[in-house]
Amino acid sequence: MSIRILIVEDEPAICEMVTYALDEQGYQCQLAHDTRQARTRVADGNPDLIVLDWMLPGQSGIEFARELKRDPGTRDIPVIMLTARTQEADVVTGLDAGADDYITKPFSPRELLARIKAVLRRGAPHAAGEELVVDGLRLDPVGHRVQADGTELKVGPTEFRLLQFLMAHPDRVYSRGQLIDQVWGRNVYIEERTVDVHVRRLREALAPAGRDRLIQTVRGAGYRLSGKD
């Protein structure tokens, strides 16, 4: 599963440089030239990280970062601010707005890549391509494999995304609506009972290894993944 990075930048030269550098590292890049386009890209499905310019036409990057952090559906998306502002007060403003890191222009592609890897590793190990493990169940996001007790389990693509999200957030309960937003995307119309169908299929896929018990139903609330009995 490719790591999705949204680049919100209105300078073509910077867009080209950043996109090329990220493509070379195997990241899946999306571009937006203002916050209106960025809002549409996010609605199509939350990216794993946003590289966000401060000075944009219309709404500023700072205002958009604050908007993202106010929304429960997007507040966990890591944000790296790009800006020509170098004063300490500007750095503080960017971080206070919810940015996870701050890079001043001009910058090198190597610096940006290092910052991206660090932020992904810090905030979401699964997005950095690291293996997820819960109670002996192993999910490899790069190789797109699920294993338990040395046996590979056959998990469908939607069930894989569902499992990856739940394993990245163990012991937390998510409603059906929240799972739709995180796994399918907020602009996709899916009935909540469809989530139940995919949860059932996921349990069936995990059953041969006895790991179906990890997917727990919380009556009146939704689902969680937990290795605790």
Short mmCIF file of the C-alpha atoms (twelve columns), coordinates in Angstrom:
data_MODEL
# 
_entry.id   MODEL 
# 
loop_
_atom_site.group_PDB 
_atom_site.id 
_atom_site.type_symbol 
_atom_site.label_atom_id 
_atom_site.label_alt_id 
_atom_site.label_comp_id 
_atom_site.label_asym_id 
_atom_site.label_seq_id 
_atom_site.Cartn_x 
_atom_site.Cartn_y 
_atom_site.Cartn_z 
_atom_site.pdbx_PDB_model_num 
ATOM 1   C CA . MET A 1   0.000   0.000   0.000  1 
ATOM 2   C CA . SER A 2   1.660   3.238   -1.144 1 
ATOM 3   C CA . ILE A 3   2.121   6.043   1.346  1 
ATOM 4   C CA . ARG A 4   0.001   8.958   0.166  1 
ATOM 5   C CA . ILE A 5   1.373   12.478  0.532  1 
ATOM 6   C CA . LEU A 6   -0.612  15.585  -0.371 1 
ATOM 7   C CA . ILE A 7   1.498   18.551  -1.472 1 
ATOM 8   C CA . VAL A 8   -0.301  21.886  -1.114 1 
ATOM 9   C CA . GLU A 9   1.894   24.427  -2.898 1 
ATOM 10  C CA . ASP A 10  1.259   27.114  -5.541 1 
ATOM 11  C CA . GLU A 11  4.815   27.478  -6.870 1 
ATOM 12  C CA . PRO A 12  5.251   25.142  -9.896 1 
ATOM 13  C CA . ALA A 13  9.028   24.780  -9.468 1 
ATOM 14  C CA . ILE A 14  8.684   23.635  -5.865 1 
ATOM 15  C CA . CYS A 15  5.820   21.279  -6.782 1 
ATOM 16  C CA . GLU A 16  7.983   19.692  -9.475 1 
ATOM 17  C CA . MET A 17  11.014  19.331  -7.207 1 
ATOM 18  C CA . VAL A 18  9.069   17.860  -4.296 1 
ATOM 19  C CA . THR A 19  7.004   15.522  -6.465 1 
ATOM 20  C CA . TYR A 20  10.093  14.182  -8.234 1 
ATOM 21  C CA . ALA A 21  11.927  13.566  -4.959 1 
ATOM 22  C CA . LEU A 22  8.961   11.790  -3.378 1 
ATOM 23  C CA . ASP A 23  8.190   9.732   -6.490 1 
ATOM 24  C CA . GLU A 24  11.789  8.512   -6.467 1 
ATOM 25  C CA . GLN A 25  11.241  7.182   -2.946 1 
ATOM 26  C CA . GLY A 26  8.043   5.362   -3.872 1 
ATOM 27  C CA . TYR A 27  5.566   7.766   -2.289 1 
ATOM 28  C CA . GLN A 28  2.218   8.375   -3.961 1 
ATOM 29  C CA . CYS A 29  1.916   12.138  -4.476 1 
ATOM 30  C CA . GLN A 30  -1.136  14.322  -4.944 1 
ATOM 31  C CA . LEU A 31  -0.995  18.036  -5.743 1 
ATOM 32  C CA . ALA A 32  -3.215  20.919  -4.718 1 
ATOM 33  C CA . HIS A 33  -2.469  24.550  -5.568 1 
ATOM 34  C CA . ASP A 34  -4.752  26.065  -2.936 1 
ATOM 35  C CA . THR A 35  -6.732  24.976  0.100  1 
ATOM 36  C CA . ARG A 36  -9.926  24.529  -1.906 1 
ATOM 37  C CA . GLN A 37  -8.268  21.846  -4.002 1 
ATOM 38  C CA . ALA A 38  -6.602  20.423  -0.892 1 
ATOM 39  C CA . ARG A 39  -9.957  20.102  0.850  1 
ATOM 40  C CA . THR A 40  -11.253 18.086  -2.120 1 
ATOM 41  C CA . ARG A 41  -8.183  15.809  -2.098 1 
ATOM 42  C CA . VAL A 42  -8.595  15.147  1.627  1 
ATOM 43  C CA . ALA A 43  -12.292 14.401  1.149  1 
ATOM 44  C CA . ASP A 44  -11.334 11.760  -1.429 1 
ATOM 45  C CA . GLY A 45  -9.486  9.893   1.322  1 
ATOM 46  C CA . ASN A 46  -7.171  11.088  4.067  1 
ATOM 47  C CA . PRO A 47  -3.527  11.229  2.977  1 
ATOM 48  C CA . ASP A 48  -0.850  9.832   5.262  1 
ATOM 49  C CA . LEU A 49  0.852   13.237  5.445  1 
ATOM 50  C CA . ILE A 50  0.376   16.783  4.125  1 
ATOM 51  C CA . VAL A 51  3.194   19.069  2.987  1 
ATOM 52  C CA . LEU A 52  1.579   22.491  3.311  1 
ATOM 53  C CA . ASP A 53  2.799   25.891  2.110  1 
ATOM 54  C CA . TRP A 54  2.093   28.822  4.437  1 
ATOM 55  C CA . MET A 55  1.408   31.479  1.767  1 
ATOM 56  C CA . LEU A 56  -1.347  30.304  -0.567 1 
ATOM 57  C CA . PRO A 57  -3.925  32.142  -2.674 1 
ATOM 58  C CA . GLY A 58  -7.160  32.604  -0.779 1 
ATOM 59  C CA . GLN A 59  -7.015  30.816  2.561  1 
ATOM 60  C CA . SER A 60  -3.522  30.582  4.082  1 
ATOM 61  C CA . GLY A 61  -1.839  27.321  4.957  1 
ATOM 62  C CA . ILE A 62  -1.903  28.262  8.643  1 
ATOM 63  C CA . GLU A 63  -5.692  28.679  8.559  1 
ATOM 64  C CA . PHE A 64  -6.067  25.374  6.715  1 
ATOM 65  C CA . ALA A 65  -3.850  23.590  9.258  1 
ATOM 66  C CA . ARG A 66  -6.045  24.902  12.074 1 
ATOM 67  C CA . GLU A 67  -9.124  23.696  10.170 1 
ATOM 68  C CA . LEU A 68  -7.637  20.214  9.786  1 
ATOM 69  C CA . LYS A 69  -6.770  19.976  13.470 1 
ATOM 70  C CA . ARG A 70  -10.284 21.046  14.538 1 
ATOM 71  C CA . ASP A 71  -11.902 18.235  12.520 1 
ATOM 72  C CA . PRO A 72  -11.885 14.860  14.339 1 
ATOM 73  C CA . GLY A 73  -11.678 13.135  10.953 1 
ATOM 74  C CA . THR A 74  -8.444  14.899  9.904  1 
ATOM 75  C CA . ARG A 75  -6.738  16.032  13.094 1 
ATOM 76  C CA . ASP A 76  -4.417  13.004  13.170 1 
ATOM 77  C CA . ILE A 77  -2.988  13.699  9.685  1 
ATOM 78  C CA . PRO A 78  0.641   14.857  10.124 1 
ATOM 79  C CA . VAL A 79  1.387   18.274  8.602  1 
ATOM 80  C CA . ILE A 80  4.765   19.674  7.573  1 
ATOM 81  C CA . MET A 81  4.700   23.424  6.918  1 
ATOM 82  C CA . LEU A 82  6.764   24.955  4.110  1 
ATOM 83  C CA . THR A 83  7.438   28.673  4.311  1 
ATOM 84  C CA . ALA A 84  9.870   31.464  3.541  1 
ATOM 85  C CA . ARG A 85  9.187   32.907  7.006  1 
ATOM 86  C CA . THR A 86  12.206  32.332  9.229  1 
ATOM 87  C CA . GLN A 87  11.472  34.316  12.384 1 
ATOM 88  C CA . GLU A 88  11.105  32.379  15.620 1 
ATOM 89  C CA . ALA A 89  7.634   33.838  16.132 1 
ATOM 90  C CA . ASP A 90  6.566   32.441  12.744 1 
ATOM 91  C CA . VAL A 91  7.869   28.982  13.638 1 
ATOM 92  C CA . VAL A 92  5.920   29.093  16.904 1 
ATOM 93  C CA . THR A 93  2.782   30.202  15.048 1 
ATOM 94  C CA . GLY A 94  3.095   27.288  12.629 1 
ATOM 95  C CA . LEU A 95  3.593   24.735  15.385 1 
ATOM 96  C CA . ASP A 96  0.772   26.222  17.454 1 
ATOM 97  C CA . ALA A 97  -1.505  25.838  14.427 1 
ATOM 98  C CA . GLY A 98  -0.927  22.089  14.609 1 
ATOM 99  C CA . ALA A 99  2.028   21.567  12.268 1 
ATOM 100 C CA . ASP A 100 4.178   18.564  13.186 1 
ATOM 101 C CA . ASP A 101 7.282   20.069  11.619 1 
ATOM 102 C CA . TYR A 102 8.376   23.278  9.902  1 
ATOM 103 C CA . ILE A 103 10.787  23.720  6.966  1 
ATOM 104 C CA . THR A 104 11.956  27.101  5.709  1 
ATOM 105 C CA . LYS A 105 12.605  27.874  2.051  1 
ATOM 106 C CA . PRO A 106 14.919  27.285  0.343  1 
ATOM 107 C CA . PHE A 107 15.277  23.654  1.352  1 
ATOM 108 C CA . SER A 108 16.837  20.536  -0.136 1 
ATOM 109 C CA . PRO A 109 14.835  17.463  -1.200 1 
ATOM 110 C CA . ARG A 110 17.018  15.364  1.118  1 
ATOM 111 C CA . GLU A 111 16.042  17.494  4.104  1 
ATOM 112 C CA . LEU A 112 12.360  17.240  3.245  1 
ATOM 113 C CA . LEU A 113 12.578  13.452  2.826  1 
ATOM 114 C CA . ALA A 114 14.305  13.097  6.179  1 
ATOM 115 C CA . ARG A 115 11.654  15.236  7.872  1 
ATOM 116 C CA . ILE A 116 8.836   13.268  6.239  1 
ATOM 117 C CA . LYS A 117 10.263  9.933   7.367  1 
ATOM 118 C CA . ALA A 118 10.762  11.235  10.897 1 
ATOM 119 C CA . VAL A 119 7.234   12.624  11.168 1 
ATOM 120 C CA . LEU A 120 5.664   9.454   9.768  1 
ATOM 121 C CA . ARG A 121 7.697   7.257   12.081 1 
ATOM 122 C CA . ARG A 122 6.816   9.406   15.082 1 
ATOM 123 C CA . GLY A 123 3.116   9.775   14.408 1 
ATOM 124 C CA . ALA A 124 2.162   6.667   12.455 1 
ATOM 125 C CA . PRO A 125 4.661   3.800   12.194 1 
ATOM 126 C CA . HIS A 126 2.370   2.006   9.717  1 
ATOM 127 C CA . ALA A 127 2.535   4.981   7.356  1 
ATOM 128 C CA . ALA A 128 6.327   4.904   7.509  1 
ATOM 129 C CA . GLY A 129 6.167   1.366   6.127  1 
ATOM 130 C CA . GLU A 130 6.907   -0.341  9.435  1 
ATOM 131 C CA . GLU A 131 5.385   -3.701  10.266 1 
ATOM 132 C CA . LEU A 132 2.403   -3.723  12.632 1 
ATOM 133 C CA . VAL A 133 2.160   -6.497  15.240 1 
ATOM 134 C CA . VAL A 134 -0.712  -7.240  17.624 1 
ATOM 135 C CA . ASP A 135 -0.830  -10.531 19.549 1 
ATOM 136 C CA . GLY A 136 1.269   -12.378 16.964 1 
ATOM 137 C CA . LEU A 137 -0.711  -11.008 14.009 1 
ATOM 138 C CA . ARG A 138 1.687   -9.268  11.630 1 
ATOM 139 C CA . LEU A 139 0.778   -6.809  8.889  1 
ATOM 140 C CA . ASP A 140 3.407   -5.697  6.380  1 
ATOM 141 C CA . PRO A 141 2.145   -2.485  4.685  1 
ATOM 142 C CA . VAL A 142 4.925   -2.537  2.085  1 
ATOM 143 C CA . GLY A 143 4.654   -6.182  1.051  1 
ATOM 144 C CA . HIS A 144 0.879   -6.083  1.580  1 
ATOM 145 C CA . ARG A 145 0.962   -9.312  3.618  1 
ATOM 146 C CA . VAL A 146 -0.768  -10.495 6.757  1 
ATOM 147 C CA . GLN A 147 0.761   -13.370 8.729  1 
ATOM 148 C CA . ALA A 148 0.168   -15.205 11.988 1 
ATOM 149 C CA . ASP A 149 2.239   -18.048 13.414 1 
ATOM 150 C CA . GLY A 150 4.294   -18.148 10.231 1 
ATOM 151 C CA . THR A 151 1.245   -18.647 8.015  1 
ATOM 152 C CA . GLU A 152 0.180   -16.064 5.451  1 
ATOM 153 C CA . LEU A 153 -3.508  -15.163 5.624  1 
ATOM 154 C CA . LYS A 154 -5.582  -14.256 2.592  1 
ATOM 155 C CA . VAL A 155 -7.063  -10.822 3.234  1 
ATOM 156 C CA . GLY A 156 -8.946  -8.817  0.581  1 
ATOM 157 C CA . PRO A 157 -7.865  -5.245  -0.280 1 
ATOM 158 C CA . THR A 158 -10.671 -3.503  1.621  1 
ATOM 159 C CA . GLU A 159 -10.259 -5.814  4.598  1 
ATOM 160 C CA . PHE A 160 -6.502  -5.140  4.483  1 
ATOM 161 C CA . ARG A 161 -7.074  -1.375  4.745  1 
ATOM 162 C CA . LEU A 162 -9.564  -1.920  7.552  1 
ATOM 163 C CA . LEU A 163 -7.172  -4.187  9.424  1 
ATOM 164 C CA . GLN A 164 -4.252  -1.809  8.909  1 
ATOM 165 C CA . PHE A 165 -6.205  1.097   10.358 1 
ATOM 166 C CA . LEU A 166 -7.400  -0.889  13.366 1 
ATOM 167 C CA . MET A 167 -3.945  -2.342  14.065 1 
ATOM 168 C CA . ALA A 168 -2.440  1.143   13.909 1 
ATOM 169 C CA . HIS A 169 -4.915  2.259   16.585 1 
ATOM 170 C CA . PRO A 170 -5.301  -0.721  18.939 1 
ATOM 171 C CA . ASP A 171 -7.751  -0.672  21.842 1 
ATOM 172 C CA . ARG A 172 -9.602  2.350   20.452 1 
ATOM 173 C CA . VAL A 173 -13.275 2.083   19.583 1 
ATOM 174 C CA . TYR A 174 -14.401 3.446   16.214 1 
ATOM 175 C CA . SER A 175 -17.966 3.901   15.071 1 
ATOM 176 C CA . ARG A 176 -19.042 2.645   11.674 1 
ATOM 177 C CA . GLY A 177 -19.129 6.224   10.401 1 
ATOM 178 C CA . GLN A 178 -15.572 6.873   11.569 1 
ATOM 179 C CA . LEU A 179 -14.351 3.697   9.888  1 
ATOM 180 C CA . ILE A 180 -16.025 4.745   6.634  1 
ATOM 181 C CA . ASP A 181 -14.236 8.121   6.790  1 
ATOM 182 C CA . GLN A 182 -10.839 6.580   7.532  1 
ATOM 183 C CA . VAL A 183 -10.906 3.479   5.323  1 
ATOM 184 C CA . TRP A 184 -13.122 4.436   2.380  1 
ATOM 185 C CA . GLY A 185 -12.963 8.258   2.402  1 
ATOM 186 C CA . ARG A 186 -15.443 10.883  3.451  1 
ATOM 187 C CA . ASN A 187 -16.849 11.671  0.009  1 
ATOM 188 C CA . VAL A 188 -17.772 8.039   -0.692 1 
ATOM 189 C CA . TYR A 189 -21.343 7.046   0.062  1 
ATOM 190 C CA . ILE A 190 -21.382 3.707   1.845  1 
ATOM 191 C CA . GLU A 191 -24.111 2.407   4.080  1 
ATOM 192 C CA . GLU A 192 -22.976 1.686   7.614  1 
ATOM 193 C CA . ARG A 193 -24.100 -1.930  7.357  1 
ATOM 194 C CA . THR A 194 -21.472 -2.357  4.619  1 
ATOM 195 C CA . VAL A 195 -18.864 -1.944  7.351  1 
ATOM 196 C CA . ASP A 196 -20.403 -4.913  9.154  1 
ATOM 197 C CA . VAL A 197 -20.011 -7.018  6.004  1 
ATOM 198 C CA . HIS A 198 -16.306 -6.199  5.701  1 
ATOM 199 C CA . VAL A 199 -15.733 -6.782  9.408  1 
ATOM 200 C CA . ARG A 200 -17.324 -10.215 9.005  1 
ATOM 201 C CA . ARG A 201 -15.072 -10.959 6.001  1 
ATOM 202 C CA . LEU A 202 -12.029 -9.784  7.945  1 
ATOM 203 C CA . ARG A 203 -12.891 -12.073 10.838 1 
ATOM 204 C CA . GLU A 204 -13.317 -14.968 8.410  1 
ATOM 205 C CA . ALA A 205 -9.869  -14.239 6.948  1 
ATOM 206 C CA . LEU A 206 -8.279  -14.189 10.415 1 
ATOM 207 C CA . ALA A 207 -10.161 -17.216 11.730 1 
ATOM 208 C CA . PRO A 208 -7.758  -19.922 10.409 1 
ATOM 209 C CA . ALA A 209 -5.082  -18.483 12.715 1 
ATOM 210 C CA . GLY A 210 -7.503  -17.917 15.599 1 
ATOM 211 C CA . ARG A 211 -7.040  -14.150 15.374 1 
ATOM 212 C CA . ASP A 212 -10.666 -13.330 14.538 1 
ATOM 213 C CA . ARG A 213 -11.144 -12.717 18.264 1 
ATOM 214 C CA . LEU A 214 -8.972  -9.593  17.945 1 
ATOM 215 C CA . ILE A 215 -11.805 -7.785  16.131 1 
ATOM 216 C CA . GLN A 216 -14.249 -6.935  18.880 1 
ATOM 217 C CA . THR A 217 -17.766 -5.534  18.630 1 
ATOM 218 C CA . VAL A 218 -18.576 -2.843  21.181 1 
ATOM 219 C CA . ARG A 219 -22.342 -2.770  21.529 1 
ATOM 220 C CA . GLY A 220 -23.824 0.606   20.658 1 
ATOM 221 C CA . ALA A 221 -20.435 2.081   19.758 1 
ATOM 222 C CA . GLY A 222 -18.672 0.233   16.929 1 
ATOM 223 C CA . TYR A 223 -15.538 -1.885  16.634 1 
ATOM 224 C CA . ARG A 224 -12.052 -2.107  18.057 1 
ATOM 225 C CA . LEU A 225 -9.002  -4.312  17.644 1 
ATOM 226 C CA . SER A 226 -7.488  -5.554  20.865 1 
ATOM 227 C CA . GLY A 227 -5.191  -8.354  21.950 1 
ATOM 228 C CA . LYS A 228 -6.708  -8.204  25.402 1 
ATOM 229 C CA . ASP A 229 -9.355  -10.732 26.356 1 
# 
